[in-house]
């Protein structure tokens, strides 16, 4: 019971620190680059963070498997990124696979303003980036936002990683940048 309370207190502390970091009023221009643990108001599903001694950086990763298939998600409203039409997105994350049976996708799900409907799902298999088992490898997803009205100001980009198999995949250090 004490371990559960300690774990909950640790999560509460992390969320409080992340929340307070996201409350800065210094930002006056729209951001064009988003990374882990910085713009916390955009991150959702932080409960999937898992303390991992072999994290790519820091102490926490997202552990993905059939019981918890989605990483933390970054929800970025297009109008909050830039007032100019976006041309390109570059999304990277570090993956550690533990089995060849796992599935490891880096995803940008373009959603409507209500967040209820997916307009377009774009993903890449992280295994295509020479992933060795139990070693960190960087996966990259480049998206041409000028196609299919992907840069519509009313859309929201939901960025996450996915694995719905038994064997876990660990994900760390998301980085998202845009060009306008």
C-alpha positions in Angstrom: 0.0 0.0 0.0 2.8 2.4 0.9 4.5 1.8 -2.5 1.2 2.7 -4.3 0.9 6.0 -2.3 4.6 6.8 -3.0 4.1 6.1 -6.7 0.9 8.3 -6.8 2.8 11.1 -5.0 5.6 10.8 -7.5 3.2 11.1 -10.4 1.4 14.1 -8.7 4.7 15.8 -8.2 5.8 15.3 -11.9 2.5 16.5 -13.2 2.7 19.6 -10.9 6.2 20.4 -12.1 5.2 19.9 -15.7 2.0 22.0 -15.2 3.9 24.8 -13.6 6.5 24.8 -16.4 3.7 25.2 -18.9 2.2 28.1 -17.2 4.9 30.6 -18.2 3.5 33.8 -19.7 6.7 34.7 -21.5 5.6 33.2 -24.8 4.3 35.9 -27.2 5.0 34.3 -30.6 3.5 31.0 -31.7 6.0 28.1 -31.1 7.4 26.2 -34.1 9.1 23.5 -32.1 7.7 21.3 -29.3 9.6 18.8 -27.2 9.1 16.6 -24.2 8.3 18.1 -20.8 8.3 21.7 -22.0 4.9 22.6 -23.4 2.9 20.6 -20.9 -0.5 22.2 -21.7 -0.3 20.3 -25.0 0.6 16.8 -23.6 -2.3 14.4 -22.8 -2.3 10.9 -21.2 0.8 11.5 -19.0 -0.3 8.6 -16.8 1.5 6.2 -19.2 4.9 7.5 -18.0 7.0 4.7 -16.6 10.2 5.0 -14.5 12.8 3.2 -16.5 16.5 2.9 -15.6 17.5 2.7 -19.2 15.5 5.7 -20.5 17.0 7.4 -23.5 17.2 10.6 -21.4 15.9 11.4 -18.0 14.1 8.8 -15.9 10.7 8.3 -17.5 9.5 6.7 -20.8 6.2 5.6 -22.2 5.8 1.8 -22.0 3.5 0.6 -24.7 1.9 -2.9 -24.9 -1.6 -4.4 -25.3 -2.6 -3.2 -21.9 -1.4 0.4 -22.5 -1.1 0.8 -26.3 -0.7 4.6 -26.6 2.1 6.9 -25.4 1.5 10.3 -24.0 -0.1 12.4 -26.8 0.8 15.9 -28.0 -2.4 17.8 -29.1 -1.3 20.8 -31.1 -4.0 23.1 -32.5 -2.7 24.4 -35.9 -3.8 28.0 -35.2 -1.6 28.0 -32.1 1.5 26.9 -34.0 1.6 29.7 -36.7 -0.7 32.2 -38.3 0.9 31.4 -41.6 0.1 28.2 -43.5 2.4 25.4 -42.4 4.4 23.6 -45.0 6.1 20.7 -43.3 6.3 18.8 -40.0 9.2 16.8 -38.7 8.4 14.5 -35.8 11.0 12.3 -34.1 11.0 10.0 -31.1 13.3 7.4 -29.7 12.1 3.8 -29.6 13.4 0.7 -27.8 11.8 -2.6 -29.0 12.0 -5.7 -26.9 10.8 -8.2 -29.5 10.3 -8.6 -33.3 6.6 -9.3 -32.5 5.9 -5.8 -31.3 4.4 -3.0 -33.4 6.0 0.4 -33.1 4.3 3.3 -34.9 5.1 7.0 -34.7 1.8 8.8 -35.6 0.4 12.2 -36.5 -3.4 11.9 -36.4 -4.9 15.1 -38.0 -8.2 15.7 -36.2 -11.0 18.2 -36.7 -11.5 21.0 -34.2 -13.9 19.0 -32.1 -11.2 16.3 -31.7 -13.9 13.7 -32.3 -13.0 12.9 -35.9 -9.8 11.9 -37.5 -9.3 13.7 -40.8 -6.1 11.8 -41.8 -3.9 9.3 -39.9 -0.3 9.4 -40.9 2.2 7.0 -39.4 5.6 5.4 -39.8 6.8 2.0 -38.6 9.7 2.8 -36.3 11.2 -0.6 -37.2 12.1 0.9 -40.6 14.8 2.9 -38.8 17.2 0.0 -38.2 16.0 -0.7 -34.7 18.0 -3.3 -32.8 16.3 -5.1 -30.0 16.8 -3.5 -26.6 18.7 -0.5 -28.1 17.4 3.0 -28.6 16.8 4.1 -32.2 15.5 7.4 -33.5 12.4 7.2 -35.8 11.4 10.1 -38.0 8.1 11.1 -39.6 8.2 13.9 -42.2 4.8 15.3 -43.4 4.1 17.6 -46.3 1.4 19.8 -44.8 0.5 21.5 -48.1 -1.2 18.3 -49.3 -4.9 17.4 -48.6 -5.5 20.7 -46.7 -3.5 19.3 -43.8 -2.5 22.8 -42.7 -6.1 23.9 -42.1 -6.1 26.3 -39.2 -9.1 24.5 -37.6 -7.3 21.2 -37.3 -5.4 19.7 -34.4 -2.3 17.5 -34.8 -2.3 14.6 -32.3 1.1 13.1 -32.1 1.8 9.8 -30.3 3.4 6.4 -30.5 1.5 3.1 -30.6 2.0 -0.6 -29.9 -0.9 -3.1 -29.2 1.1 -6.3 -28.9 2.1 -8.2 -25.7 5.8 -7.4 -25.9 6.6 -3.8 -24.7 8.0 -1.0 -26.7 9.5 2.0 -24.9 9.3 5.5 -26.3 11.2 8.6 -25.2 12.2 12.1 -26.3 9.6 13.2 -28.8 10.5 16.3 -30.8 8.2 18.1 -33.2 9.1 21.0 -35.4 7.2 22.9 -38.2 8.1 25.1 -41.2 5.8 27.8 -42.5 
